[in-house]
Amino acid sequence: MIKVVATLSIKPNEVDTFLTLAKKIVAATLEADGGCRSYSLCEDVNAVNTFAFIEEWESQTALDAHMQSTHFVELFPKISELATEPSAISILKTRI
């Protein structure tokens, strides 16, 4: 099992646009990407305008396929443009 936490700090004036794009990528991923166990967007309660995509994948192969999907390739660069800095991405492998 692979888990991903991708954290982004969004420009204050871009939060609404970010949420619109995030909703699209979450829906498309859950609908189309095989091997996706869960994919959600969470808001950090301690950091203003900071969000994290929390993902769970059956395998690295499934995650790799997601990162090549049309919706990811089209939407994630647009999402990244709304951030104050590059996203912090942690890829974790379940051990126990």
Buried (B, 14 or more C-beta within 10 A) or exposed (E): EBBBBBBBBBEEEBBEBBBEBBEBBBEBBEEEBEBBEEBEBEEEEEEEBBBBBBBBBEEEEBBEBBEEBEBBEEBBEEBEEBBEEEBEEEEEEEEE
